[in-house]
Amino acid sequence: MALLDWSKIGPNSREALARRGIGEAEWASLRLARRFSVMRGVLEQKAGEIMDVPLGHPAYVAKYEQSFRMLAGLMSTEEIIVHNEALERAKRFAAGLRAAEKAAAAGSGAARALEQARKSGDLDEAEGLLDRARGQLKLAPAAAVKPVYDLNPEETHRLTGRLTDAVVRALGATEIGRELIASVREMPVTTELRALAGSSGGHYARLPGSGSVVWNTTLMAELLAEIGRSPRGALNDDEALRDAVVLYSQLMAHELTHHRQRLRKAPLTDKHYSTMYTREDEMEANNAQVAFLRQMRAASPGFAARETRLLATGGRFADFMRQAEEHAADPARMNHWLEGSYTRVPTFERAAIRLMAAGGREQQRMAPAVERIEAELFRRRRLSSAERAALEKDGVEEGRAPLSAIKTSVLRRMRAYWADTGRVMIQEAWRIGRETREQIERLAR
């Protein structure tokens, strides 16, 4: 990324780096992740110097916007969302403060509350003081903070089907999309629209025998509002739907990659499946999202033109659309995103070590049971043919029954499974990692 290329670093930032003992030669010797960390520190310091006015100052919003945009290139998706929301709140507060100050008489209780709000350094406190003053002045309540998803369950059901059909058609126009659709034929996937906590656009959920892609209706309403659209518009208007598909088709490519990863991990039990959810899974999903975008632009000039128009709107909608390619193009940014957004998710190496350790424990735990089965099978080898036949004919298949009552064929299967469980888990850890990394590399080409 340009921010990490010495030739693109401005004189002020170079001076700041020099104060830290870093010149061009030292910069060239730093790994990308370290450059990222150092440059973020420099820009955060500059942003702090820009933000030299209190919350209620007329220049506060412009300075916040300037410092935010300066740092946005080094922020994770979640950080961008948080600062976008804070910036919008600051804009609404500034507008409300100006309107209330015009209506407040000098020396009144409302004026004193507004003066406190202007000097406050805390936005929550300042908004509370502004609301108190507005109430005293009998001003109309401020506009709703966020667009609201207002479709009823029946309308939501129709929008789910309409958006899913359009997204699947878009996926079907690309090679990577057709691969992902094929994974749905192996195990079905449903789509669902519902409110989710936090700032996620959606997620993939494992269900018994199937998967589900869940899209966040709260964020959908907010993002579509930024491009002059709404969920209701996407339900009733084809143009609004096509705009929504530009974003949600790439998000579907991301989530269906997690579905394909689930199929790859099928030999693992539910207990150990979560152990092998790694940061590399998210890297693969990100790269699949980028591969879809690039293939879709080549396959559909109309999609490409619509995407260009929507990116020009700026805001969070454009941020969401840009993130995947920005991560894929810059290893340092990719690592920062993974470390910031998936703090509790292990790398493959760490997950594999955990799974192999679990495999070793499983072998130790099963060893006494395997020995008892071996002893029972050895005893049966000394029985007559008629006795062995009777055991196979009349024996039970229930694994919890006494060993002496279980069919010989079932005992052999139990021995093979219990003896091999740990070894299979170790083998699966490396197979899953190898196949995931092969996909990451293939999609990055």
Secondary structure, DSSP 8 states (H G I E B T S, - for coil): -GGGSGGGS-HHHHHHHHHTT--HHHHHHS-HHHHHHHHHHHHHHHHHHH--S-TTSTTHHHHHHHHHHHHHTT--HHHHHHHHHHHHHHHHHHHHHHHHHHHS-TTSHHHHHHHHHHH-S-HHHHHHHHHHHHHHHT------SS------HHHHHHHHHHHHHHHHHHHTTSHHHHHHHHHHHHS-EEEEEE--SSS-SEEEEEETTEEEEEEEHHHHHHHHHHTT--HHHHHH-HHHHHHHHHHHHHHHHHHHHHHHHHHHTTTS-HHHHGGG--HHHHHHHHHHHHHHHHHHHHH-HHHHHHHHHHHTT-HHHHHHHHHHHHHHH-HHHHHHHHHHH-TTS--HHHHHHHHHHHHHHHHHHHHHHHHHHHHHHHHHHTS-HHHHHHHHHH-B--TTS-GGGB-HHHHHHHHHHHHHHHHHHHHHHHHHHHHHHHHHHHHH-
